[in-house]
Amino acid sequence: MEFGNTFLEVAIILAMATALGFIGQWLRQPLLIMFLATGILAGSSFFGVIKSYEEIELLANIGVAVLLFIVGLKLDLNLIRTVGPVALATGLGQILFTSAIGFVIALALGMSVISAAYVAVALTFSSTIIIVKLLSDKREVDSLHGQIAIGFLIVQDIAAILALVMLTTFGSTVSAEDVLIGEMLLLLVKGIGLLIGVALLMRYVLPGLTRRMAGSSEMLVLFAIAWAVFLGAFSEWLGYTKEVGAFLGGISLASTVYRDAIGSRLTTLRDFLLLFFFIDLGARLDWSTVGAQLGDALIFSLFVLIGNPLIVLIIMGVMGYRRRTSFLAGLTVAQISEFSLIVASLGLGLGHISQETMGLITLVGVVTIFLSTYMILYSGQLYNLLSRPLKIFERRNPYREAAIDTLSFKMPEVDVILIGLGNYGSALAEQLLRRRKTLVGVDFAPDALQKWRARGVQVLYGDIEDPELLGHLPLNQARWVVNSIRARDLNLALIHHLRDARFDGGVAVTALNQEEADLFKAAGADIVFRPFVDAAEQAADALTHAMEFLPDHVNWPITFREVRIRSESAVVGQTLRNLPLRTEIGVSVLAVSRAGRVYYDPGPDFQIFPGDRVVLMGPEEALEDAELILNEPEPHVEEEFTNHFVLAEVRVGETSPLSRHTLAELHFRQKHGVTVVGIRRNGENITTITPSQQIMAGDCLIVVGFADRVKELKMQEPL
């Protein structure tokens, strides 16, 4: 199908991708699979739409550079020390065992030694691009297994370059041994030079340059893209892959204050350009010799889909990681990469392998890429299914992950177990710490755990999708379990698991909308947070404040300022008469904004509540002191944490003098400091209690009150 117009060609490809993407969404299929299918259908094996391969490949390469740049941008340099050794060991170990076992399988299937060698190399390497895209979509790039997987995929990329050097050498007319040693030494020198150059730029050039570029958001984004593409191209020119260079480009800007701004602006561009990578990959698949290789392709596909993850499981298990982390990292090597097809094409061009072997590698690539995509997307469900058999891959003491935890189970009491330390979770943790609450944080991102551990907060590495997580939490000492992650199925599972574990504390979860909130309440959640609704309410309050009624310019040395009263402030509940603002520092309260209503010129008996926005007037320096006074935290009172409300049963004796008297006659609440909320009498539950309710001999009173008052009443039992 000839169009003779590249623009029209791209338009048709995008239309096909949109149509197949819509069908994929309707069928609940991954978009990545549908984009690969678009490339296959648009390629020469089917409709032959794509003729401008070079233009499509250019867009794909820019997308790859931006993808790896963003991954490097988010990498915490301190984590390299943690995941570096396991990434190196796992990467090299997996390459060694996969190539060796793959070589033996190929020989057993009757292949020649050289063909078996090419197949073994092709089976060894996984697609960095596909894996990073899937991890990004699942928001698992920052997780421990995600960091380890990216680490050993980068190791694979470097090993892939060495493999290409060796295979090219075999086709050379010069002495193979001399050429190989010379090429590898030169590659090593180039790599060291690249690292040193990037390190020097990080130290002396990039901080100042990014600071200048940050004056314009457009220039900052343009600089980031140019830097990613340039380092990717330069790395490729040195003999490495563009992925390695772009990844280093991201790392070089990871320590700047602009990394979050750059990353957020590049995400949409990354997703669009990666579309062309998957289309290009699908279009270049050659199906002409696939049919005769179905049997062998099935054997090799099963080895890649099952054998590769098992190799990673064994290596990481020996190194002291939990089986869940090892399993999730292992799934990322359950496919062969686009590099495998490059290796096969090189071998075909050198005359080392036949068209049939090329077709075999192509078919294995298609099968493993398609199936491994589903395995990674549904990794949580897959792990739940295989959790028990996988115990053999975990040491009795998985010491490497245990070292991440700082949780002490000797804590007498925990106010809140907070699951999820992202943006919302971290903000929630800050507020809880301000209120002097005892906190245990749970997250799967090592950098988040490191941040809170440095502040003295006890943390535990864990993923809410892990069914074994609750077994590691101090539920018996906790008053609340709070999940800050907005995920419907995960929140429902957490609520049910906590109830099954007979957790008698409170459960709080986070909902995206009112429908989810109602669902969580029905499932048994005590509190449902709705961050967007809460933030919108505060924003509306801020927009309807009293400041807008004040003059813009005042020809006098006074200033106006609005101060929001925090809930932990010591002035909460006090009247303006008790605040030392006017008498001590000369600051007046002009107005108070509360829930959208403005109270002008409040009197001395006006009471302050949390969330109030107080409009102050006075000299600039005095307003600073006034803000400190208004938001000074309330002093810590130990009794607040030890003396809490409890529910208890208290028996009335058979000869009790209370019998046949009403609660009002006995002044029960005033005398004992507790409230009767129910009575059990002769197997009947009385739940509506009024002051005229009579107490009878043998009654069991259900009372609620402070722990110390209930304890005093229990000591008088039977009453």
N, C-alpha and C positions, 0 to 999 in steps of 0.2 A: 504494500500500500504506500504509494509515493505521494508526498505533499509538497516537497520542494520549498517549504517554509518552516523554519525552526520555531518561530513564534506560534504558528498554527499547530505544529506538532506538540509543543509543550501544553498548549491549551487543551488539546484532545487528551493528553496524558493526565492532566489535572482533573478533567471531567470524568475520566475513567476512575481515577483514584477516589474522587468524591462519591461517585455512584457505588463503587465497591465498599467504600468506608461506611456509607449509609446502610448498605445491606449487612455489613459486619456488625454495626451497632444494633440493627434490628434482630440479628441472630445471636447477639451477645458474644461476638468473636473479637479477638484482639485486633486493633487497627494495624499493627505491625504485619500480621499475617495477610491482611487485605492489601496492604501496600506492596508486599512481595508478590501477591497474586496479580496485582496491576502490572508490575514489571514483567512477569512471565507472559501475561496475555499480550502486552504491548511489544514484546520482544520478537525476534526473528522466527522463533519456533512456532508462533501462533499468528497474530494479526499483522506483525511487522510494522507497527506504527512508528517505533523509534528508529530513526536514521542518524540523528545528531548525537551520537554516543559521547563525543568529546564534550559537548555543552552540558549534557546531563551529568557526566562524570565530574565536571568542574563544580557544578552546584553541590553535588554529593560530597566532594572533598572539602568544600567550605563548611558544609554542615557537620562533617566529622571533626574538623578542626574546632568549631565552636562547641560541640558536645564535650570533647576531651578538655577543652579550655575551661568550661564551666565546672567540670569534675575537679580539675586541679585547683580552681578558684576556691572551692569549698573545702579543700583538704586542710586539716589542721596539721601543721608541720610537726607538732609534738607527738602526733600519732604515728609518725614514720618509725620512731624508735619502738613503738609497741607492736605494730603490725608488720614492720619491715622484715624481721627474721622469719615469721611464719609465711609471709607472702613469698619470700625467696625460696624457703625450703619446700613449700607446697608447689610453687611454680616449677622448680627444677625437678622435684620428685615426680610430679604428674607427667611432665615431658618425658622423663626417663622411662617410667613404667608403661605409659600409654604407647610410646613408640616401640618399646621392646615387645610388649604383648601383641600390639597390632602387627608387628613384623612377623611374629610366629604364626598368628592367625592367617595372614596373607600367604605365607609359605604352605601352611596346611591346606589351603584352598587351591594349591597348584600354581601359584604365581611364580614368576621368575624372581630372582634375588633383587634386581634393580626395580622391578615393578612393585615388589613388596616393600622396598625401602621408601618409594614415593608414597604409597598408600599409608604406611606407618607415619610418615611425616605429616601427611594431610590430616590424619586422625588426631594428631597431637594438639593442634592449636584451635582455640575457641575465639569467637567473634567478640572483640572488645566493644565494638560499636553496638551490637545488638544487646549485649548484657548490660552495658551502661544505660542504654535507653530504657530497658525493662526495669532496672533498679530505680532509675529516675522516676518513671511512671508510678512505681509502687512506693516512692519516697523512702527507699532503703539504701540510698547511696551513703548516708551518714551512719548507718548501722555498722556493728562490728563485722558481721559477715559480708556486708557490702564493701567495706574498706579493705578487708582481706582479699576479696574476689578481685577488686580493681587492682590491688597490688600484684597478685600473681598473673593477672592478664597483661599487665605492663611487662612483667618478666617474660611472659610468652612472646610478646611483641619483639623484645630484644633478641630472644632466642630465634624467632622467625627470621630476622635479618641474617643472623649467622647461618641458618639453614639455607637461605637463598644464596649466600656467598659460597657455601660448600657445593650446592647443586650447580651453580654457574661454573665453578672451578672444574667440576667433572667434565664439563663440555668444552674446556679450554684445551688448546694444543700445547701450552706450556706445561712444565712439570707441575702436576697437581699439588704436590706437597709444598713446594716453594711458594706457589701462588696462594694457597690456602693460608699458610702461616703469615705471609706478608699482608694479605687482605685483612685478616683478623686483627693483627697488631695495629694496622692503620685505623681500623674501625674503633679499636679501643682508645687510641690516642685522640681521635676525633670526638668520641663520647666524653672523655675527661675534659677536653677543651670546651665542649658545649656546656657542661655542668659548671665549670669555673666561670665561663663568660656570663651565664645566667645569674650565678651567685653574685658576681661583681655588679651587674646591673641592678639586682635586687637591693644591694647595699647602698649604692652611690647615685644611681640614675632614676630608677622607676618611682621612688617615693615623691621626689620633687616634680617629676614629669606628670604623674597622675594628679598631683595637687593642682597643677596648672590647667590640666585638661578638665578637671571637675568643675571649673567655672561655667561650662556648658555641658548639659547632659548629652546632647547630640555628639559633641566632640569626645566625651568620655567613652560612649558606646563605639564610635568609629575607631578610636584608638585601640580599644579592647579587641575588636574584630581584626584590625590590621595586625596587631601584635600576635594574636592567635594564628592567623594565616601565615604571617611571616615566619614565625618560629617553626610552624609545621612544615612549610616549604624548605626552610633552611635545614631542618633535621633530615628531611627526605634527600636533600642535595648532599648531605654528609654521608648518606648511606643508611640512615635509620628510617623509621616510618614517620609519617606526618602526625600520627597519634601521639608518639613520644614527644615531639616538639611542642604540639599544642598543649599537651598535659603539663609540660614544664612551664609554658607560658602562663597557664592558670596558677600554678604554684608560685610563680614569681610575683603575682599580684595578690596572693592569698593573705599576706600580712598587712595589706593596706586597709584603710578605713572605708574604701569605696567598693570592696568586693561584693557586698550584698546588693548595692545599687547596680553594679555591672551585671551580676548574675540574674537579677530579676528582669532586667531589660533585654537580656539575650535569650531568654527561655523560649519566647514565641518564635523568634528567628531560627533558633536551633530546631524546633519541631518542624517548621516548614521545610528547611533545607534537608533535614534527614529523610523526608519523604522521597527525595531524589536518590538518596543512597539506597534505600530499599527497592525502589523502582529499577535503578541501575543494576543492582545485584540480581534481581529476578530476571531482567532482560538479558543478561549475559549467560544465563544457564543454557547449556547446549543439551537438548533432549534427543538428539538424533541417534545416539547409541545407548540409550538408557534401557530399553526393553529387555535385552539379553542378560542384564546384570541383576535382576530382581532378587535372586536367591542370595548371592554374595552381599548385595547391598543391605539386605535384611540382617544378616549376621553382623556386619560392621556397624550398622545403625544401633543394634542392641548393645554392642560393646561400648559405643560412645555414650548412649543414653543411660546405661546402667554401670558399665565398668569405670568410666571416668569419674563419676561421683563417688563410687566406692573407693577409688584410689585416694581422692581428696579426704574422704571420711577417715580412712585409716591413718593418713599422715597427720591430719589435724588432731585426731583422737590421741595418737601417740604423743603429740606435742602439748597435750593438756587442755584441749578445748571441749566444751560440752557438745553433745551429739547434735543438738539442734543447730548450733552455729556451723558445725562441720557440714551438716546435711544441706543447709541453705547455701553455703558457699560452694559445695560440691555440685549443686544443680547448675551452676553457672558454666560448668565445663561440659555440659551434656549436649554439645553440638560442635560441628566443625565450622570454620570461619571462611570468610571470603578469601583469606590468604591461602587456604587449602586449594581453592580453585586456581589461584595464581601459580602455586607450586605445580599443580597438574598441567597447566598450560605451558609452563616453562619446560617440564619434562617432555611434553608432547612436541614442542618446538625443537628440543635437542635430540629427539628420536629415542629417548630413553623409555617411554611408555607408549602404548597403543591407544587408539581411539576408544577401545572398549574400557580400558582402565580409566581414561578421562571420564567416560560416561558413568562408571561406577562411583567415582569420587563425587561427581555432580549429584547423583541420586542420593548418596549418603548425606550430602550437604542439605538437600531439600528436606529429606525426612527428618533429620536431627534438628534443623532450625525450626521447622514447623512444630514438632512435638515438644522440644525443650521450651519453646515459648509458653505453651500451656503448663508445663511442669513448673516453671518459675512463677507464672501468674497465680497458680493455685498451690504454691509451695506450702502454705500454712495447712491446708486441708490434707495435702500429701504427707506432711510430717505427722499430723495427728493419726493418720492411718498406720504409719510405719514406726511410730515412736517406740513401742516395746521391743520389736526386733533390733532396732538401732542401738539398744543399750550396750551391745557387745563392742561398739566402737567408742565408748566413753570410759575413760579411766575412773577408778573409784574416787579419786580426788582430781577433778578438772581444774588444776591449780592456776592455769593462766587466766581463766575467767573469774575464778574466785578472788584473784588478786585485784580485779577491777572493783569488787564490792568492798564497801567499808562498813557494812551493816553489822551491828552488834546486837545479838538477840538477848543480851543482858539488860537492855533498856527497860526500866520499870514500866513505862507507859509511853505510847506514841499517840499524839493527837491526830495526825493525818498521815496516811500513806498516799502519796501523790504519784499517780502513774502518768507519765508524759511530761517532759521538761522542755518542750518547745517554747514558742513565743507566749502562748496563753498560759501554759503550765508554769513557765518561769515567772511570769507576772503574778500568778496566783501564789507561788512559793514566796515571792518577795513580801506580799501582803501578809501571809501567814507568819513569816518570821518577824515582821514588824509587831505582830500581836503576841510574840513570844510563844508561839506554838511549836511543839516538838514535831519534827518532820522527817519522813523517810521518802526519798525520791527514787523513782524507778524510770529508767529509759534504756533504749538500745543504742543510743549514740554515745560513743566513748568520750567525745569532746564535751558533751553536755554533762556527763557524770564527772569529768575532770573539773569542770568549772565549779560545780556545786560542792564537790569534795574539798576543793581549795578553800571554800568558805566555811568548812566545818560541818556541812550537812551530810548526814549518813545517806549513802546511795547504794542502789542495787542494780546490776545490769540485768535487764529483762525485757521481754517483748510481750505485750498484752495478748498477742496471738498464741503465745506458748501456753498450753493447758497446764503445764507443770509450774508456772510462775507462782501461783498462790501458795504452793508448798514451800516456797523460799521466803514468804513474807511473814512478818510477826503479827499475824491477825489477832492472836490472843491478847496482845498488848495494845491494839489500835482501837481508837474511837471512831475513826472515819476512814473509808477507802474512797479516794476521789480519782476519777479518770478525766483528764483534761483533753482527751483525744476525741474528735468528732467522727465517730464511725458507728453506724447503726448496729451492724451485726456483732461487732466486738463489744459494744456496751451491753447488749442483751446477753451475750455469752458471759460477760463478767458478772452481771447481776445474778444470773442463774448459778454460776460456779460459787459465788460467795454465799448464796443461800444454801446450796448443797453442802458447803463446808461449815454450815451452822455459824456463820459470822453474825454476831449479835450487835455489831456497831452500825453506824450509819453508812449509806452508800450514796455517793453523788456522782453523776455522769453529765456529760456535755452533749447537748442536742443542737442540730443544725436548724430545725424549724419546729413549729408547734405540733405537727403530726408525730415527729420523733419524740418530743417531750411527753406527749400523752402516752405513747407506747412504752416509754421507759418507766413512767409512773405506774402504769398498769402492771408492768413486770416486777415492780417492787422497789424501784429507786426512791430514796427518801427525798433527795433534792435533785433537780435537773437544772443545770446552768444553760443559759442561752446567751453566749457572749455578744452576738450581734445585736440582740434586742436590748441587753443591758447597756451596751455602748451607745446605741441609738437614743436610749432614754436620757443618758447623761449628756449626749450631744445636744438633744433638744433643750434640756435644762440650761446648758451653756449658752444656747442661742437666745433664750428668753430671760436673760439676766438684766439686772438693774443698770449696768454700766452704760447701756445704750441711751439712757435718758439723761446722762450727765453731759455737761458742756465739753466740747472738744478742746478748747483752748481757754485757760484761765490765767489772767494777768496778775498772778500772785504766787508766792513760793510754796504752793501746796501741790500734792499729787494724789490721784485716785488709784486704788488698786483693789482687785477682786481676789479673794482667798477662798478656796474650797476647803471645807472642814472635813478632815479624814475621820473615819469611824473610830480609830484608836486614839484620837485626840483627847487630852485631859479636860478640855472645855466642854465636851459633849454633855448635855444635860444641865449645864450651868446657865444662869441668867446673865444678861449684859451687866447688871449691877455688880456681879462678882468678878468681872474681867478688868484687870489693871491696865486698860488701854488709854483712857483719857487722863486718869489721875497720874500715871507714872511716865507715859511716853508721849502724851499729847495727841493721840490718834482717836478719831471719832468714827462710829459706825453709822453710815448714812442709810443703808438699806440691806435687806437680806432676801436673797432669791431662793425659793424652796419649791421644788416640783412644778416649775413653770409659773409660780405666783410670786410677786414681788411685794415685800413688806417694807414700806418707806418709813424712815425715821422711827425705828422700833424703840419702845420704851424700855426702862431699866429692868422690867420684869420679863422681857422677851427671852424665851429659852432657846438655846442653840441645839441643833440636831445634826447627826451625821449627814454629809452631803450638802449642807447649806453652803451657799455662796455669799460671803459677807463682803460688802463694798465698804472700803475704808477710805478715810481722808486724813491727810497729814503730811508732814515733811517727808521727803524721800527716804532719808536714813532711818526715820522712826517707823516707816512702813515695813522695812526689813525686819525690825525687832518685833513688830506686831504679828507678822506672818509666823515667826518662830514661836511666839506665845500661843497663837491660835492652833498650831499643829504640833505642839509639844506632846509626845506620847504620855499616856497615863502611866504613873508609876506601877511597877510590877507588884502584884499582890498575890502571894502564894496561895491564899485560901480560894482564890478564884478558880484555880486549877484542881484543887483537891476536894472542895465542897461543892458537889454538883447534885442535880436532881436525880432521885432514884424512885423506882416503883417497887412496893413491897406489900406483903400480906401480913396482917396482924390479927391474932385470934382474940375473941371476946370470951371470957370464962363463963361456965354454966351458972355460977352464982354471982356474976358481975353486977356491981351497983349501977353500971351504965345501962343495964337492960331496961327496956320500955321508956327510955328517954330519947328525945329527939336531939339531933346534932346541934340545933340552935340552943336548946336548953342546956346542953353540956358545954357550950362554947368550945367545941372540939378544936376548931381551927386556931382560935386565939390561944388556947391553952397549950396545944401540942405543936403548933407551927407546921402542920401538915394538912392536906386536903383529902377527904374521902371521895374517891371517884367511882367506887363500886362496892357491892356487898355480895358475898356468896352465902346463901341461906338454904339449907336443906336441899342441896343439889340445884338450886335455882340461882341464876345470875341477875342481880339488880343493877342495871347500868345507868339509870336516870336517878341521880341523887339530888335531893333538895334539902334545905335547912330543916324542913318538917319531917325528914326521914327518921323513923325510929330505929334504934339499935336493939337487937334481941340477943339473949343468951345463946352462945354457940355460933354467932355470926363470925365470918371471916371478912375483915375490912380490907379493901384494896386502897392503899394510901399512896400519895405522891408528895414529895417534899425534898428539902436538902438532906444530904446523906447523914449529917450529924444529928438532925432532929428525928429522922426515921430510926436511926440507931438507938436514940434515947427511948423512943416509944417501944421498940422491939424488946428492950431490956425490961419493960414492965409487963411483958406478955406472960400469961393471958391477962387482958385488961379486966 
